[in-house]
Amino acid sequence: GHVFAGEGYPTPTDQRYCINSISLRLEPKES
């Protein structure tokens, strides 16, 4: 499940995937 892939980012790299994964996990919990 990688939503940011179509948001407007270029080909998602390992680094971006890790950052996005952490963000998605922190966002819902913080909200």
mmCIF entry with sequence, helices, sheets and N, C-alpha, C, O atoms, coordinates in Angstrom:
data_MODEL
# 
_entry.id   MODEL 
# 
_entity.id                         1 
_entity.type                       polymer 
_entity.pdbx_number_of_molecules   1 
# 
_entity_poly.entity_id                      1 
_entity_poly.type                           'polypeptide(L)' 
_entity_poly.nstd_linkage                   no 
_entity_poly.nstd_monomer                   no 
_entity_poly.pdbx_seq_one_letter_code       GHVFAGEGYPTPTDQRYCINSISLRLEPKES 
_entity_poly.pdbx_seq_one_letter_code_can   GHVFAGEGYPTPTDQRYCINSISLRLEPKES 
_entity_poly.pdbx_strand_id                 A 
# 
loop_
_entity_poly_seq.entity_id 
_entity_poly_seq.num 
_entity_poly_seq.mon_id 
_entity_poly_seq.hetero 
1 1  GLY n 
1 2  HIS n 
1 3  VAL n 
1 4  PHE n 
1 5  ALA n 
1 6  GLY n 
1 7  GLU n 
1 8  GLY n 
1 9  TYR n 
1 10 PRO n 
1 11 THR n 
1 12 PRO n 
1 13 THR n 
1 14 ASP n 
1 15 GLN n 
1 16 ARG n 
1 17 TYR n 
1 18 CYS n 
1 19 ILE n 
1 20 ASN n 
1 21 SER n 
1 22 ILE n 
1 23 SER n 
1 24 LEU n 
1 25 ARG n 
1 26 LEU n 
1 27 GLU n 
1 28 PRO n 
1 29 LYS n 
1 30 GLU n 
1 31 SER n 
# 
_struct_asym.id          A 
_struct_asym.entity_id   1 
# 
loop_
_struct_conf.conf_type_id 
_struct_conf.id 
_struct_conf.pdbx_PDB_helix_id 
_struct_conf.beg_label_comp_id 
_struct_conf.beg_label_asym_id 
_struct_conf.beg_label_seq_id 
_struct_conf.pdbx_beg_PDB_ins_code 
_struct_conf.end_label_comp_id 
_struct_conf.end_label_asym_id 
_struct_conf.end_label_seq_id 
_struct_conf.pdbx_end_PDB_ins_code 
_struct_conf.beg_auth_comp_id 
_struct_conf.beg_auth_asym_id 
_struct_conf.beg_auth_seq_id 
_struct_conf.end_auth_comp_id 
_struct_conf.end_auth_asym_id 
_struct_conf.end_auth_seq_id 
_struct_conf.pdbx_PDB_helix_class 
_struct_conf.details 
_struct_conf.pdbx_PDB_helix_length 
HELX_P HELX_P1 AA1 VAL A 3  ? GLY A 6  ? VAL A 3  GLY A 6  5 ? 4  
HELX_P HELX_P2 AA2 ASP A 14 ? GLU A 30 ? ASP A 14 GLU A 30 1 ? 17 
# 
_struct_conf_type.id          HELX_P 
_struct_conf_type.criteria    ? 
_struct_conf_type.reference   ? 
# 
loop_
_atom_site.group_PDB 
_atom_site.id 
_atom_site.type_symbol 
_atom_site.label_atom_id 
_atom_site.label_alt_id 
_atom_site.label_comp_id 
_atom_site.label_asym_id 
_atom_site.label_entity_id 
_atom_site.label_seq_id 
_atom_site.pdbx_PDB_ins_code 
_atom_site.Cartn_x 
_atom_site.Cartn_y 
_atom_site.Cartn_z 
_atom_site.occupancy 
_atom_site.B_iso_or_equiv 
_atom_site.pdbx_formal_charge 
_atom_site.auth_seq_id 
_atom_site.auth_comp_id 
_atom_site.auth_asym_id 
_atom_site.auth_atom_id 
_atom_site.pdbx_PDB_model_num 
ATOM 1   N N  . GLY A 1 1  ? 0.819  -1.202 0.000  1.00 0.00 ? 1  GLY A N  1 
ATOM 2   C CA . GLY A 1 1  ? 0.000  0.000  0.000  1.00 0.00 ? 1  GLY A CA 1 
ATOM 3   C C  . GLY A 1 1  ? 0.852  1.250  0.000  1.00 0.00 ? 1  GLY A C  1 
ATOM 4   O O  . GLY A 1 1  ? 1.258  1.746  1.051  1.00 0.00 ? 1  GLY A O  1 
ATOM 5   N N  . HIS A 1 2  ? 1.117  1.755  -1.204 1.00 0.00 ? 2  HIS A N  1 
ATOM 6   C CA . HIS A 1 2  ? 1.944  2.958  -1.294 1.00 0.00 ? 2  HIS A CA 1 
ATOM 7   C C  . HIS A 1 2  ? 1.172  4.033  -2.032 1.00 0.00 ? 2  HIS A C  1 
ATOM 8   O O  . HIS A 1 2  ? 1.183  4.078  -3.262 1.00 0.00 ? 2  HIS A O  1 
ATOM 9   N N  . VAL A 1 3  ? 0.499  4.902  -1.283 1.00 0.00 ? 3  VAL A N  1 
ATOM 10  C CA . VAL A 1 3  ? -0.341 5.934  -1.886 1.00 0.00 ? 3  VAL A CA 1 
ATOM 11  C C  . VAL A 1 3  ? 0.485  7.057  -2.489 1.00 0.00 ? 3  VAL A C  1 
ATOM 12  O O  . VAL A 1 3  ? 0.109  7.634  -3.509 1.00 0.00 ? 3  VAL A O  1 
ATOM 13  N N  . PHE A 1 4  ? 1.625  7.370  -1.849 1.00 0.00 ? 4  PHE A N  1 
ATOM 14  C CA . PHE A 1 4  ? 2.465  8.474  -2.303 1.00 0.00 ? 4  PHE A CA 1 
ATOM 15  C C  . PHE A 1 4  ? 3.029  8.227  -3.699 1.00 0.00 ? 4  PHE A C  1 
ATOM 16  O O  . PHE A 1 4  ? 3.523  9.154  -4.340 1.00 0.00 ? 4  PHE A O  1 
ATOM 17  N N  . ALA A 1 5  ? 2.957  6.977  -4.174 1.00 0.00 ? 5  ALA A N  1 
ATOM 18  C CA . ALA A 1 5  ? 3.509  6.643  -5.483 1.00 0.00 ? 5  ALA A CA 1 
ATOM 19  C C  . ALA A 1 5  ? 2.806  7.430  -6.581 1.00 0.00 ? 5  ALA A C  1 
ATOM 20  O O  . ALA A 1 5  ? 3.404  7.730  -7.614 1.00 0.00 ? 5  ALA A O  1 
ATOM 21  N N  . GLY A 1 6  ? 1.548  7.762  -6.361 1.00 0.00 ? 6  GLY A N  1 
ATOM 22  C CA . GLY A 1 6  ? 0.785  8.470  -7.392 1.00 0.00 ? 6  GLY A CA 1 
ATOM 23  C C  . GLY A 1 6  ? 0.449  9.894  -6.984 1.00 0.00 ? 6  GLY A C  1 
ATOM 24  O O  . GLY A 1 6  ? -0.232 10.608 -7.720 1.00 0.00 ? 6  GLY A O  1 
ATOM 25  N N  . GLU A 1 7  ? 0.917  10.308 -5.827 1.00 0.00 ? 7  GLU A N  1 
ATOM 26  C CA . GLU A 1 7  ? 0.637  11.660 -5.342 1.00 0.00 ? 7  GLU A CA 1 
ATOM 27  C C  . GLU A 1 7  ? 1.288  12.706 -6.229 1.00 0.00 ? 7  GLU A C  1 
ATOM 28  O O  . GLU A 1 7  ? 0.669  13.715 -6.567 1.00 0.00 ? 7  GLU A O  1 
ATOM 29  N N  . GLY A 1 8  ? 2.533  12.466 -6.604 1.00 0.00 ? 8  GLY A N  1 
ATOM 30  C CA . GLY A 1 8  ? 3.233  13.453 -7.414 1.00 0.00 ? 8  GLY A CA 1 
ATOM 31  C C  . GLY A 1 8  ? 4.736  13.249 -7.286 1.00 0.00 ? 8  GLY A C  1 
ATOM 32  O O  . GLY A 1 8  ? 5.533  14.014 -7.830 1.00 0.00 ? 8  GLY A O  1 
ATOM 33  N N  . TYR A 1 9  ? 5.105  12.201 -6.555 1.00 0.00 ? 9  TYR A N  1 
ATOM 34  C CA . TYR A 1 9  ? 6.522  11.885 -6.395 1.00 0.00 ? 9  TYR A CA 1 
ATOM 35  C C  . TYR A 1 9  ? 6.999  11.044 -7.569 1.00 0.00 ? 9  TYR A C  1 
ATOM 36  O O  . TYR A 1 9  ? 6.214  10.316 -8.177 1.00 0.00 ? 9  TYR A O  1 
ATOM 37  N N  . PRO A 1 10 ? 8.298  11.145 -7.892 1.00 0.00 ? 10 PRO A N  1 
ATOM 38  C CA . PRO A 1 10 ? 8.870  10.301 -8.953 1.00 0.00 ? 10 PRO A CA 1 
ATOM 39  C C  . PRO A 1 10 ? 8.891  8.855  -8.484 1.00 0.00 ? 10 PRO A C  1 
ATOM 40  O O  . PRO A 1 10 ? 8.257  8.529  -7.480 1.00 0.00 ? 10 PRO A O  1 
ATOM 41  N N  . THR A 1 11 ? 9.594  7.995  -9.174 1.00 0.00 ? 11 THR A N  1 
ATOM 42  C CA . THR A 1 11 ? 9.650  6.594  -8.769 1.00 0.00 ? 11 THR A CA 1 
ATOM 43  C C  . THR A 1 11 ? 10.110 6.504  -7.322 1.00 0.00 ? 11 THR A C  1 
ATOM 44  O O  . THR A 1 11 ? 11.215 6.938  -6.998 1.00 0.00 ? 11 THR A O  1 
ATOM 45  N N  . PRO A 1 12 ? 9.275  5.945  -6.444 1.00 0.00 ? 12 PRO A N  1 
ATOM 46  C CA . PRO A 1 12 ? 9.600  5.834  -5.019 1.00 0.00 ? 12 PRO A CA 1 
ATOM 47  C C  . PRO A 1 12 ? 10.839 4.991  -4.774 1.00 0.00 ? 12 PRO A C  1 
ATOM 48  O O  . PRO A 1 12 ? 10.938 3.862  -5.254 1.00 0.00 ? 12 PRO A O  1 
ATOM 49  N N  . THR A 1 13 ? 11.788 5.548  -4.021 1.00 0.00 ? 13 THR A N  1 
ATOM 50  C CA . THR A 1 13 ? 13.018 4.816  -3.722 1.00 0.00 ? 13 THR A CA 1 
ATOM 51  C C  . THR A 1 13 ? 12.887 4.157  -2.361 1.00 0.00 ? 13 THR A C  1 
ATOM 52  O O  . THR A 1 13 ? 11.896 4.363  -1.661 1.00 0.00 ? 13 THR A O  1 
ATOM 53  N N  . ASP A 1 14 ? 13.885 3.362  -1.981 1.00 0.00 ? 14 ASP A N  1 
ATOM 54  C CA . ASP A 1 14 ? 13.839 2.690  -0.684 1.00 0.00 ? 14 ASP A CA 1 
ATOM 55  C C  . ASP A 1 14 ? 13.748 3.711  0.440  1.00 0.00 ? 14 ASP A C  1 
ATOM 56  O O  . ASP A 1 14 ? 13.012 3.517  1.406  1.00 0.00 ? 14 ASP A O  1 
ATOM 57  N N  . GLN A 1 15 ? 14.506 4.810  0.309  1.00 0.00 ? 15 GLN A N  1 
ATOM 58  C CA . GLN A 1 15 ? 14.519 5.828  1.356  1.00 0.00 ? 15 GLN A CA 1 
ATOM 59  C C  . GLN A 1 15 ? 13.142 6.456  1.505  1.00 0.00 ? 15 GLN A C  1 
ATOM 60  O O  . GLN A 1 15 ? 12.631 6.583  2.617  1.00 0.00 ? 15 GLN A O  1 
ATOM 61  N N  . ARG A 1 16 ? 12.537 6.851  0.378  1.00 0.00 ? 16 ARG A N  1 
ATOM 62  C CA . ARG A 1 16 ? 11.222 7.489  0.437  1.00 0.00 ? 16 ARG A CA 1 
ATOM 63  C C  . ARG A 1 16 ? 10.178 6.506  0.959  1.00 0.00 ? 16 ARG A C  1 
ATOM 64  O O  . ARG A 1 16 ? 9.272  6.892  1.698  1.00 0.00 ? 16 ARG A O  1 
ATOM 65  N N  . TYR A 1 17 ? 10.304 5.244  0.576  1.00 0.00 ? 17 TYR A N  1 
ATOM 66  C CA . TYR A 1 17 ? 9.344  4.241  1.013  1.00 0.00 ? 17 TYR A CA 1 
ATOM 67  C C  . TYR A 1 17 ? 9.375  4.120  2.533  1.00 0.00 ? 17 TYR A C  1 
ATOM 68  O O  . TYR A 1 17 ? 8.331  4.021  3.178  1.00 0.00 ? 17 TYR A O  1 
ATOM 69  N N  . CYS A 1 18 ? 10.586 4.129  3.102  1.00 0.00 ? 18 CYS A N  1 
ATOM 70  C CA . CYS A 1 18 ? 10.725 4.020  4.557  1.00 0.00 ? 18 CYS A CA 1 
ATOM 71  C C  . CYS A 1 18 ? 10.115 5.237  5.234  1.00 0.00 ? 18 CYS A C  1 
ATOM 72  O O  . CYS A 1 18 ? 9.375  5.107  6.209  1.00 0.00 ? 18 CYS A O  1 
ATOM 73  N N  . ILE A 1 19 ? 10.425 6.416  4.719  1.00 0.00 ? 19 ILE A N  1 
ATOM 74  C CA . ILE A 1 19 ? 9.917  7.663  5.300  1.00 0.00 ? 19 ILE A CA 1 
ATOM 75  C C  . ILE A 1 19 ? 8.393  7.692  5.218  1.00 0.00 ? 19 ILE A C  1 
ATOM 76  O O  . ILE A 1 19 ? 7.720  8.052  6.184  1.00 0.00 ? 19 ILE A O  1 
ATOM 77  N N  . ASN A 1 20 ? 7.854  7.313  4.065  1.00 0.00 ? 20 ASN A N  1 
ATOM 78  C CA . ASN A 1 20 ? 6.406  7.332  3.879  1.00 0.00 ? 20 ASN A CA 1 
ATOM 79  C C  . ASN A 1 20 ? 5.735  6.324  4.802  1.00 0.00 ? 20 ASN A C  1 
ATOM 80  O O  . ASN A 1 20 ? 4.676  6.600  5.367  1.00 0.00 ? 20 ASN A O  1 
ATOM 81  N N  . SER A 1 21 ? 6.355  5.152  4.955  1.00 0.00 ? 21 SER A N  1 
ATOM 82  C CA . SER A 1 21 ? 5.779  4.123  5.812  1.00 0.00 ? 21 SER A CA 1 
ATOM 83  C C  . SER A 1 21 ? 5.695  4.624  7.241  1.00 0.00 ? 21 SER A C  1 
ATOM 84  O O  . SER A 1 21 ? 4.680  4.436  7.911  1.00 0.00 ? 21 SER A O  1 
ATOM 85  N N  . ILE A 1 22 ? 6.767  5.265  7.713  1.00 0.00 ? 22 ILE A N  1 
ATOM 86  C CA . ILE A 1 22 ? 6.792  5.785  9.079  1.00 0.00 ? 22 ILE A CA 1 
ATOM 87  C C  . ILE A 1 22 ? 5.749  6.887  9.223  1.00 0.00 ? 22 ILE A C  1 
ATOM 88  O O  . ILE A 1 22 ? 5.037  6.949  10.226 1.00 0.00 ? 22 ILE A O  1 
ATOM 89  N N  . SER A 1 23 ? 5.662  7.753  8.219  1.00 0.00 ? 23 SER A N  1 
ATOM 90  C CA . SER A 1 23 ? 4.717  8.872  8.265  1.00 0.00 ? 23 SER A CA 1 
ATOM 91  C C  . SER A 1 23 ? 3.284  8.347  8.352  1.00 0.00 ? 23 SER A C  1 
ATOM 92  O O  . SER A 1 23 ? 2.482  8.840  9.145  1.00 0.00 ? 23 SER A O  1 
ATOM 93  N N  . LEU A 1 24 ? 2.973  7.352  7.536  1.00 0.00 ? 24 LEU A N  1 
ATOM 94  C CA . LEU A 1 24 ? 1.617  6.811  7.517  1.00 0.00 ? 24 LEU A CA 1 
ATOM 95  C C  . LEU A 1 24 ? 1.281  6.176  8.865  1.00 0.00 ? 24 LEU A C  1 
ATOM 96  O O  . LEU A 1 24 ? 0.132  6.217  9.304  1.00 0.00 ? 24 LEU A O  1 
ATOM 97  N N  . ARG A 1 25 ? 2.286  5.586  9.521  1.00 0.00 ? 25 ARG A N  1 
ATOM 98  C CA . ARG A 1 25 ? 2.038  4.925  10.804 1.00 0.00 ? 25 ARG A CA 1 
ATOM 99  C C  . ARG A 1 25 ? 1.904  5.953  11.919 1.00 0.00 ? 25 ARG A C  1 
ATOM 100 O O  . ARG A 1 25 ? 1.159  5.739  12.875 1.00 0.00 ? 25 ARG A O  1 
ATOM 101 N N  . LEU A 1 26 ? 2.623  7.071  11.801 1.00 0.00 ? 26 LEU A N  1 
ATOM 102 C CA . LEU A 1 26 ? 2.576  8.094  12.841 1.00 0.00 ? 26 LEU A CA 1 
ATOM 103 C C  . LEU A 1 26 ? 1.349  8.988  12.677 1.00 0.00 ? 26 LEU A C  1 
ATOM 104 O O  . LEU A 1 26 ? 0.738  9.391  13.667 1.00 0.00 ? 26 LEU A O  1 
ATOM 105 N N  . GLU A 1 27 ? 0.993  9.294  11.456 1.00 0.00 ? 27 GLU A N  1 
ATOM 106 C CA . GLU A 1 27 ? -0.137 10.192 11.189 1.00 0.00 ? 27 GLU A CA 1 
ATOM 107 C C  . GLU A 1 27 ? -1.436 9.718  11.846 1.00 0.00 ? 27 GLU A C  1 
ATOM 108 O O  . GLU A 1 27 ? -2.005 10.454 12.653 1.00 0.00 ? 27 GLU A O  1 
ATOM 109 N N  . PRO A 1 28 ? -1.923 8.518  11.527 1.00 0.00 ? 28 PRO A N  1 
ATOM 110 C CA . PRO A 1 28 ? -3.194 8.037  12.078 1.00 0.00 ? 28 PRO A CA 1 
ATOM 111 C C  . PRO A 1 28 ? -3.181 7.991  13.607 1.00 0.00 ? 28 PRO A C  1 
ATOM 112 O O  . PRO A 1 28 ? -4.191 8.295  14.240 1.00 0.00 ? 28 PRO A O  1 
ATOM 113 N N  . LYS A 1 29 ? -2.060 7.618  14.200 1.00 0.00 ? 29 LYS A N  1 
ATOM 114 C CA . LYS A 1 29 ? -1.977 7.522  15.656 1.00 0.00 ? 29 LYS A CA 1 
ATOM 115 C C  . LYS A 1 29 ? -2.005 8.913  16.274 1.00 0.00 ? 29 LYS A C  1 
ATOM 116 O O  . LYS A 1 29 ? -2.635 9.123  17.311 1.00 0.00 ? 29 LYS A O  1 
ATOM 117 N N  . GLU A 1 30 ? -1.326 9.859  15.641 1.00 0.00 ? 30 GLU A N  1 
ATOM 118 C CA . GLU A 1 30 ? -1.277 11.224 16.163 1.00 0.00 ? 30 GLU A CA 1 
ATOM 119 C C  . GLU A 1 30 ? -2.643 11.883 16.066 1.00 0.00 ? 30 GLU A C  1 
ATOM 120 O O  . GLU A 1 30 ? -3.054 12.611 16.970 1.00 0.00 ? 30 GLU A O  1 
ATOM 121 N N  . SER A 1 31 ? -3.338 11.628 14.974 1.00 0.00 ? 31 SER A N  1 
ATOM 122 C CA . SER A 1 31 ? -4.636 12.284 14.762 1.00 0.00 ? 31 SER A CA 1 
ATOM 123 C C  . SER A 1 31 ? -5.618 11.870 15.852 1.00 0.00 ? 31 SER A C  1 
ATOM 124 O O  . SER A 1 31 ? -6.766 12.316 15.850 1.00 0.00 ? 31 SER A O  1 
# 
